[in-house]
Amino acid sequence: MSKRAYFGTDGIRGEANRHPMTAEVALRVGLAAGKLFRTKSDRRHLVVIGKDTRLSGYMIEPALVAGFTSLGMDVRLFGPLPTPAVAMMTRSMRADLGVMISASHNNFADNGIKLFGPDGYKLSDAREMEIEAHMDEGLQEGLAAPRDLGRVVRIDDAQARYVEIVKATFPRNLSLAGLRVVIDCANGAAYKVAPTALYELGAEVIEVGVAPNGFNINEECGSTHPDAMAHAVKAYRADIGIALDGDADRLVICDEKGVAVDGDQIMAVIGAAFAEAGTLKGGGVVATVMSNLGLERFMTARGLKLERTGVGDRHVMARMREGGFNVGGEQSGHMILSDFSTTGDGLIAALQILAVLVQSDKPMSALAHQFEPAPQLLENVRFAGGKPLEDAKVKKVIAEAEARFNGSGRVVVRASGTEPLIRIMAEGDDEKLVSQIVSDIAGAVKSAAV
């Protein structure tokens, strides 16, 4: 595949008003994507656009709108809305294309553009490359006649529609009445919809991170800063804490003691509950190479399998579709429940955990520890240039490390998709051996990166 000029591992992302996250690039995205997704049907072509709460959304949104409308495509604007909601609305409104303006868990200075096809799934690499091929064309090419320009309408009930969709994923015979729930919305896209959904399902809701001002998204709150959630749980003696990220496609949970629960434990809770109810599909759960060995053993002990993919929710979703799975996710908190959504949805995943909490009649601390994690260590090594992973010495040290584990552990060494970093992960039953192996590999990478 040729080198990408704009798209990265999850859409286009960068510092606002600096290439590639400029109004001009956004305009070109609108023009290029519009050209690809216009069909020869009789109906009007439609694009739906959502965003999070960053100040730069006010710059990126109208630039995208200008690109789409200049090609004759109609646009519906949702305003602040979670990424999974935009994916859902793309499909339910029969749009030709869905767009989310967000940089997810990054701070306010960054922004990004994610694209969804008419089926509600993120565009494939091939589709993104097709868009890139058109982005550097002349801005005057393929424009609509004056009478054929697109129209723009703001959809005022988008948030209410999403709330109803989310509530419908919670078992009808259950209620959150009697539960005190902390919800930290990261001052992001879910700041209205998440507290509303929880309240309407019966919970007593303590809200954190629900006062966005354009600058404070993910700032000392949300899934990247779970201390705010944990503090509120302890201060209000809540039963559970839920923290979303800026676009609400991932979550972190803490129990009633303020102890964090990672994505692997969340997958274990949901996977086991679905299996017990007879609703788990594919015979197991899909996770990435970073998920803990303890999760794999937990699944195996129940006659289930753990399928592993490369890092990134796109890879997880692809394997889920290929193998007919309906539960997948990442240790970082991206949870994909394909019975309900075509992409990660932090709020829907939280509701599945809450359903188990209500039915079990146990405290969250009793549910949160489904398995004993194997000792796991991660280290990032920054490098200035070159390809350290192709170095013969590095390859030799990695091979020796795998041999030393002798089947009782795992080594994952990979280059970051977004930064000049080599990410080193090792896990196994012997904590000292894990530490030594990570140290040895990091040393080899540092020597090769000089």
TIZA-356607 format. One record per residue: x, y negated, z negated of N, C-alpha, C in turn; residue in one letter. Coordinates in steps of 0.02 Angstrom, whole numbers, plus 50000, padded with zeros to 5 digits. Layout:
BEGIN
XYZXYZXYZA
...
END
This chain:
BEGIN
500425006050000500005000050000500444993850000M
500264988850040500664982750043500594978749978S
501084974549966501114970749904500534965749901K
500234965249842499674960749832499914953649821R
499574948949853499754941949845499334938449792A
498724940849781498264937549734498004942349680Y
497754948049701497434952549653497944956449612F
497794957149548498214961149503497844967449483G
497974969849422497674976149399496924975349383T
496704969149371495994968049356495774961349384D
495714961049450495514954849484496104950049490G
495934943749499496434938449503496464934949435I
497054933949409497114930749343497734926449339R
497694920949302498274916649292498094910549252G
498574906149243498454899949206498024895349248E
497514892549216497044888249252497394882149282A
497204880649344497474874949382498194875849403N
498434882049399499094883949425498984889949470R
499344890349525499254896049571499354902649534H
498914907649544498364907849593497684905749564P
497664903049503497004901549474496834894149484M
496794892249548496634885349566495954885149602T
495684879049608495054878149644495124880349717A
495704879049746495794880849817495774888449825E
496114892149781496104899449786495404902049775V
495044899149726494354901249714493914900149776A
494014894349809493654892949871493804898249924L
494444900049929494654905049979494374911949961R
494324913549896494014919849876493284920049900V
492924914449888492234914149910492164914949985G
492594911650023492574912150096492744919250119L
493294922050092493524928650114493044934150095A
492824934250032492364939450009491684938750044A
491474932550055490844931350090490854934250160G
491414933450195491464936150263491404943750263K
491694946950213491684954250210491004957050191L
490644953350148490024956150120489394953550154F
489484949450206488894947850246488734953750291R
488124956050289487924961450334487464958550387T
487204962750430486764960350484486034961450467K
485894961750402485194962850382484784956550392S
484124957350391483674951650402483624947250340D
483744950250281483654946350220484234941550208R
484124936650164484644931950145485184935750106R
485804933750115486354936750078486394933350009H
486554937349958486534934749890487164936449851L
487414931549814487974932449768487754930149699V
487924934049647487784932049578488444930549543V
488444925349501489054923249468488934922049393I
489344925349352489344924149280490024921549258G
490074919349197490714916849172490734917349096K
491334916449068491394915948995491394908548977D
491694906848921491604900048894492214895548903T
492684897348945493294893248954493134886748991R
493484881648972493394875149004493484875649080L
493984879549102494134879949173493594883249214S
493104886449181492544889249218492164883949256G
492164877849229491814872349263492164870449328Y
492804872149335493174870849397493114876749446M
493184882849420493204888749463492514890149493I
491984889449452491304891249475491084887249537E
491124880549536490894876849595491324878049657P
491964879649647492394881149704492174887749737A
492014892749697491744899049724491084897849760L
490654893849728489994892349757490074889049825V
490544884349830490664880949894490864885849948A
491284890649931491504895649980490924899950004G
490524902449957489974906849975489424903250014F
489224897349990488674893850023488864891350092T
489514889750101489734887350167489694892850220S
489644899050197489554904650243488824906650251L
488384902950216487674904450221487414909350169G
487804910750117487584915350065487264911550008M
486694913949983486364910949925486734913149862D
486714908849811487064910249748486584909549689V
486644914149642486284913649578486794913049522R
486734907849482487204906549427486904908749361L
487274912749322487034915249258487264911049199F
487804907149208488104903949150488484909049108G
488614907649043488984912349002488624919048994P
488944924449014488644931049012489204936249014L
489154941748976489674946848976489804949849045P
490414952049055490594955349118490124961149135T
489984965849088489534971349106488834969049126P
488614963349099487954960749118487964958449191A
488504955349212488564953249282488554959349328V
488904964749307488904970849347488194973649353A
487824973649298487134976149298486684971949343M
486744965249336486314960749374486464961049449M
487084962349466487264962949537486834968349569T
486774973849535486384979549562485634978249556R
485414975949497484694975349487484384969749529S
484774964549546484504959149587484634960149662M
484904966049679485044967949749485514962849781R
486014960649742486504955849769487014959549812A
487304955849859487824958749901488494958949865D
488564954649814489204953849779489084950849710L
489464953049661489444950049594490124947249576G
490134941649541490764938449523490754936749448V
491284938449413491374936449343491984932149338M
491904926249307492454921549297492684922249224I
493244925649214493474926949146494194929449147S
494554928049093495214931149083495184935649022A
494584938249008494494943448957494774941348889S
495304944748865495564943548797496104938148795H
496284935248853496804930048854496544923648821N
497014919048806496794912748776496474908148828N
496214902448805495804898148848496164895548910F
496834894948907497204891948962497194896249025A
497074902649017497044907149075496314907949099D
496254910049160495594912049185495694917249239N
495134920149262495184925449311494544926149351G
494584930049405494004931449448493974938949459I
493414942049438493294949149449492704949849497K
492744954549542492224955549592491904962449586L
491244962549595490854968849592490484969749658F
490474975949682490094977449743489354977949728G
488934978849778488204979249769487984985049725P
488424990049715488264995649671488424994149598D
488704988249583488864986449515489554988649492G
489924992049535490604994249517491124989249540Y
491694988949504492244984649525492474986749594K
492694981949633492914983449701493534987949700L
493594992049750494184996449756494794992349776S
495384995449768496004992149789495964990449864D
495694994949903495664993949976495224987849993A
494664987249957494214981549969494554975049950R
494914975049893495264968949872495804967049923E
496134971949952496644970550002496324967650065M
495714969850082495364966950139495204959550126E
495004958050064494864951050047495504946850052I
496054949650026496684946050030496874944450102E
496734949150147496914948250217496564942250248A
495974940450221495594934750247495744928250210H
496064928750151496114922750109496564917250136M
497044919150177497504914050203497324911750273D
496714913650295496474911150360496284903850354E
496174900650411495954893650411495274892850377G
495194887450340494584886350301493974885050346L
494084883550409493534881850454493234887950490Q
493534893750480493324899650518492684902750491E
492204904150535491604907850518491094904050477G
491124897450476490654893550435489954893650465L
489464893050421488764893050442488564886350472A
488044886550514487774880350542487434876350486A
487354869850494487054865650441486394868350415P
485974870850458485324873350437485374880050399R
485944883450407486014890250379486414890450314D
486594884650287486974884550224486594888050168L
486964890850120486654894350064486374889650012G
485904892149973485594888349918485834891149851R
485824886949800486074888849733485524887849682V
485414893049640484904892649588485214895249523V
485094891749468485314894149402484774898649373R
484964904649351484494909449323484474908549247I
483934905749223483894904049152483764909949107D
483494915449133483324921049090483824926749094D
484414925549121484914930849129485104933849061A
485204929549011485404932048945484844936348915Q
484224934048921483664937848894483584944548929A
483704944748994483654951049031484174955949007R
484784953548996485314957948972485164960548901Y
484914956248858484734958348790484244964148792V
483744963648835483244969048840483554975548867E
484004974848915484344980848943484754984248888I
485114980248849485544982848796485114986248742V
484584983048721484144985948669483854992648691K
483734993348755483434999548781483915005448777A
484565004148766485055009648759485065012448688T
484745008948641484725011248572484125015848563F
484205021548529483655026348523483015023048495P
482455024248528481825020948510481585022748441R
481765028748418481515031048352481935028348294N
482455024448310482895021848257482825014248250L
483045011748193483045004548181483675002748142S
483894996648150484474994248112484264990848047L
483624991448031483374988347969483764991047909A
483974986547866484354988447806485104988347816G
485334987547878486054987147892486274979847895L
486834978447863487134971847867487734972347914R
487704968847970488194969548024488554962948037V
489214963148036489614957348058489744958148132V
489594952948170489744952948242490184946948259I
490784948248283491254943048303491264942748379D
491024937348407490944936648479491534933048513C
492064931748476492684928848504492574921948535A
492034918448515491854912148547491824912948623N
491594918848644491614920548715490924921748745G
490914925848797490324926648839489714929548803A
489824933248749489264936648714489014932748654A
489214926348648489064922648586488324921848572Y
487904922348622487174922148611486864929048614K
487054933148663486704939348674486834944648621V
487444945048595487604950448547487234949448480A
487264943548449486884942748386486134943648396P
485874941248454485154941848468484944949148472T
485324953248509485144960348517485154963948450A
485664962648409485714965948344485144963848298L
484984957348298484434954848256483764957948277Y
483644958148342482994960648365482924968148354E
483484971648344483454978848328483394980048253L
483374974548214483224975148143483784973648095G
484394972448120484964971548075484954964648041A
485284964347983485454957947953486134956147984E
486164950648020486744949048061487154943348031V
487804944548022488274939248003488684937648064I
488634931448088488944929448151489624926248140E
490114928348181490784925348182490954923948255V
491304918548267491524917048336490944915748383G
490464911548361489884910048403489814902548415V
490374898948413490354891648423490874889648475A
490784891948538491294890348589491314882848605P
491914880348617491994873348636492424872448699N
492534877948734492944877648795493674879348783G
493894878648720494604879648703494724885448654F
494204887548618494324892148562494144899448575N
494054901348638493924908248655494524912648633I
494384918048598494894922748573495384919548523N
495244913648499495714910248454495604912348382E
496054916348356496014918948287495344922448274E
495074925548325494434929148317494384934248372C
493854938348370493734943248422494164949448414G
494154953748465494474960348460495234959848456S
495524954348480496254953548476496484950848409T
496014948448369496174945948301495644948748253H
495674955248240495134958448200495134956448126P
495634952748103495634950648033495034946348016D
494804942248064494214937948053493594942248039A
493504947448078492954952148067493014955648000M
493614958247986493724961947923493604957547862A
493824951247866493734946547811492984945447799H
492604944547853491884943347846491534949447818A
491744955447839491434961647813491514962047738V
492124960647714492244960947642491894955347604K
491894949347634491584943647601490834944447593A
490514947347643489784948047643489554955147624Y
490034959447606489884966447589489454969747643R
489684969047705489324971847763489454979347769A
489024982647807489084989847818489574991547874D
489674986747919490104987847977490294981148008I
490864980948041491074974948078491184976848151G
490964972548196491054973548268491374967248296I
491934967948332492264962348363492324963548438A
492074958948478492104959348551492674955048576L
492864955748639493344951148668492984945748708D
493364941448742493084935548773492534936848824G
492574942448860492044944048909491624950048887D
491734952348826491314957548793491314964248828A
491854965948864491874972648894492274977448850D
492514975248792492854979748746492694977748675R
492814982348628492664981048558493164984248512L
493184981548451493544984548396493054984748338V
493074990048298492614990748242493014991248177I
492714989148123493004990648057492454993448012C
492664997447962492175000347917491994995447862D
491594997747814491344993247761491904990847714E
492504993947719493074991847679493534987047717K
493354985747780493764981247821494324984747857G
494324991447857494844995347890494674996247964V
495144994648008495024994848080494945001948106A
494515002648157494385009048190494565008148264V
495045011948290495255010648359494815014348409D
494975013248472494555016048526494545023548528G
495085026748508495095034148508494585036948459D
494555034048399494065036448349493345034948373Q
493255029148406492595027448432492385032548485I
492855034448529492695039548580492515046248548M
492875047848493492735054148457492035054048427A
491845048448397491175047848367490635048648420V
490695044748474490185044748527490185051448563I
490775054048581490815060348617490505066148578G
490665066448513490395071848471489635071148463A
489395064848455488675063748448488305065748511A
488575063748569488265065648633488265073148642F
488825076448624488865083648631488345087148588A
488275084748526487785087748480487075086848505E
486955081148537486285079748564486155083048631A
486685086048659486615089348724486615084548783G
486865078448772486855073348826487545071948854T
488065075248828488745074048853488825077548920L
489055073948970489145076649037489885077749053K
490015082449098490705083649119491105088149073G
490805090149017491145094648972491675091448928G
491665084748923492155081448882492155073948891G
492735070948879492815063748879493415061948922V
493395056148955493965053748994494315048148956V
494965048848948495365043748914496005042648956A
496455038348932497065037048969497655040848937T
498225040348969498835043548942499035040748875V
498755034948855498945031848792498525034348733M
497985037848746497565040348691497935045448649S
497795045448584498165049448536498055056948546N
498585060748532498565068048535498025070848489L
497895067148434497375069248387496685069548419G
496545064948465495905064948499495845071148544L
496395072748577496405078648621496265084948580E
496585085548522496485091448479495775091648451R
495505085748436494815085348411494325088048463F
494425086048525493985088348579494065095848591M
494685098148594494825105248607494515109648554T
494545107448491494255111348435493505112248442A
493185107848480492465108148490492275111148557R
492765114048590492625117148655492535111948710G
492785105948698492725100548747493425098848774L
493435095248830494085093448858494195085948856K
494835084048855495015076948860495395076248926L
495085072848973495415071549037495795064949031E
496425064849053496835058849047496955055749116R
496955049049117497095045349179497645040249165T
497835036549217498295030949208497945025549167G
498345020849142498065015449100497635010849142V
497065008749113496615004149148495915007149154G
495415002949138494725005649140494505007449210D
494825004649261494665006449330494825013749344R
495405016049318495605023049326495135027749288H
494945025549228494475029549188493815030349224V
493555024749249492905024949284492945029349347M
493495028949383493565032949444493545040449428A
493885042449374493895049549354493205051649329R
492865047249293492195048749269491715050049327M
491745045949378491305046749435491485053249473R
492125054549478492365060449515492155066949480E
492205066949412492075073049375491395073449341G
490975068349351490305068549322490285067549247G
490775063849220490795062349148490365056249133F
490105055749071489725049849053490015046148992N
490575048548965490915045048911491665044448927V
491915038448925492625037348938492845030848905G
493495030048899493735023748869494475023648859G
494685018248826495385017148811495485015948737E
496075017448713496255016348643496155009048624Q
496235004548672496174997348660495464995048648S
494974999348661494274997548647493824996848707G
494084997848768493634998048826493245004648822H
492585004248818492165010248816491685010148875M
491705015348915491255015848973490755021448960I
490125019748956489585024548947489155024149010L
489305028549058489025027649125488285029149130S
487975031949078487245032549078486925025749076D
487295020849050487005014149039487335008649081F
487975009549098488345003949129488865006449178S
489035002149226489535003949277490235001549259T
490304998449201490954996049178490954995949102T
491514994249072491554994049000491054989148970G
490734991148915490234986748883490304987448807D
490604982448775490734982648704490104983048662G
489584979348682488964979148643488584985748647L
488534988648706488194995048713488565000548675I
489235000548678489625005348639489495004448565A
489464998248542489334996948471488664999748450A
488164999048493487495001648476487495009248470L
487915012648509487945019948503488265021948436Q
488765018148415489065019248349488555017848294I
488185012548301487675010848251487135016148247L
486965019048304486455024448304486705030448263A
487345032248272487635037748233487645035948159V
487825029648145487855027348075487175027948041L
486645025848077485965026148049485755033448038V
485875037648087485655044648083486035048648031Q
486675047048022487095050947976486955049447903S
486715043347890486605041147821487255041447780D
487815040447815488475040247782488775033247791K
489245031247748489575024847760490035025347822P
490175019647852490595019647913491275022547899M
491535021747839492205024347823492225031947829S
491655035247817491625042547822491585044847895A
491315040547939491255042148010491875040248049L
492235035148025492765032148064493375036548072A
493445041548028494045045748029493865052648054H
493715053148119493505059448149494085064348154Q
494695061848162495275066148169495885062648139F
496395066648123497025064048097497465062248156E
497615055848166498035054048224498735056848217P
499005059248272499715061248272500135054848268A
500705055148233501145049248231501295046848301P
501165040548314501255037748381501615031048375Q
502105030048418502495023848415502545020848485L
502445014348489502495010748553503025005348547L
503415004548600503904999148602503924996248673E
503934989648678503984986248742504684983548751N
504984984848808505654982248823505594977648883V
505784971348873505754966348927506374966948970R
506284966149035506864966449080506834960749130F
507424958549153507474952649196507354954149269A
507544960049290507454961849360507644969049373G
507594971149436507764977949452507204982849436G
507374989349438506884994649424507194999549375K
507174997849309507505002049259507265009349260P
506625010549277506365017349275506645021849330L
506985018749379507295022749432508025024249417E
508275021649361508965022849341509055030149321D
509595033249344509715040449331509785041849257A
510115037449220510215038549148509545038349111K
509125033549130508465032949098508055039249111V
508055041549173507695047649190507945053549149K
508615053949140508915059449102508705059349029K
508705053248998508515052548928507775054348918V
507345052448965506635054148960506535061648964I
506885064849011506835072149020507075075748957A
507615073348928507875076348866507385075548809E
507045069648806506555068348753505975073248758A
505735074348818505175079048827505375086148807E
505995087848821506235094548803506285095248727A
506485089948693506545090048620505865091048586R
505345088448616504675089448588504445096748595F
504665100048649504525107148659503775108648653N
503365104348683502645105548684502265102848624G
502615100048574502275097648514502195090048514S
502295086948572502215079748575502205077348647G
502155070848656502105067948724502535061648729R
502775060348789503145054248804502815050948864V
502655044448859502395040648915502815034348922V
503145033648978503545027748992503295024749058V
503105018449056502815015449116502975007949119R
502955005349179503044998149188502374994749179A
502364988949145501754985049138501524982649206S
500874982349215500604979849278500554972249281G
500664968849224500564961649222501174957649198T
501664961149167502244957649140502874961749155E
503474958449153504104962249164504294966149101P
503894971149086503994975249026503984982649044L
504404986449009504354993749012504024995848946I
503464999348951503105001448892503285008748876R
503525009748815503755016448794503305018948738I
503005024848748502585027748696502795035048686M
502855036848623502975043848606502535045748547A
502315051948546501925054348489502045061748479E
501985063848417502095070848400501995071948326G
502065078048304501935079548233502505077448188D
503115076848215503705074848176503825067348185D
503645063448134503685056148139504405053748151E
504895056948119505595054948128505835056248199K
505625061948227505815063548296505495058648344L
504865056848333504525051848375504905045248375V
505105042948316505465036648309506135037048346S
506495042648338507145043448369507085043548445Q
506575046848470506475047348543506325040448573I
505895036648541505735029848566506365025548565V
506755026148511507375022248505507865024048561S
507945030448575508405032748627508195030348696D
507555030848711507305028648777507375021148784I
507185017448731507245010148733507965008048744A
508425011448712509145009948721509365010948792G
509145016548822509325017948892509035012848940A
508395010848927508075005848970508434999148964V
508614997248903508964990848893509634990748929K
509994996448927510634996848962510554996249037S
510024999549063509894999349135509644992649158A
509324988849113509014982549132509504976649129A
510114977849106510604972449100510814969949170V
END
